[in-house]
């Protein structure tokens, strides 16, 4: 899973209602003022393909895996974060980001350390190799707007522990994201160009410029809500995290659960990310 090693890796915080409260992160964003109440709180880097002087060195470690999550050496709580990941082309005018064009989407795990008082969001996002996840099976985006293929898709997630399967994140439509389609595209472009080094946020335009304006990005667009089980359950060795983006017009919730229980997946209608926790 080194195919995205030259891509910049970015994530969005607070793009699904109630997730930040469940993750215990509202306090960190108390001083962040957004355009409207539903707007995401900001963006963060989880991987920089080149060294950046003002960024932490660990962000140069490629963290994506399609089959493994390696827990930190420190004794800290870690949660999976079920998300939609976008593969995007980046366009620039006069060395300034002008457009983000999503080309593919699928299951993504923005696995995160749960620790209070972290200096930056990214401090909890990349602790080394295999600290993140993206499915090796993605869907092509016909158009990133209403009426496109993504209208049909939902996301769900599970944790297999001691041979038992538990729903980890809620089963929700992709349209449930606070910002999506053109509104999200515009917001991301503006956020990257204007975000300052303030509170938990970092100056992304400076990072991108230092990385020589990468032409492609992996962008995770925000974690969905946890179930009661997921909200209170942290990962441990031998768990299996399963995140699925699926065509809800073709697959029912009951069929989805049976697929997970049997580890038998419809690769045509599902983007599956299954990661063993080490």
Beta strands, then each sheet from edge to edge (+ up, - down):
strand 1: 8-13
strand 2: 42-47
strand 3: 64-65
strand 4: 68-69
strand 5: 77-79
strand 6: 82-93
strand 7: 96-109
strand 8: 112-114
strand 9: 132-134
strand 10: 139-140
strand 11: 153-161
strand 12: 164-173
strand 13: 216-223
strand 14: 240-247
strand 15: 270-277
sheet 1: 2+ 1- 13- 6+ 7- 9+ 3+
sheet 2: 2+ 1- 13- 6+ 7- 10+
sheet 3: 4+ 15+ 14- 11+ 12-
sheet 4: 5+ 8-
end
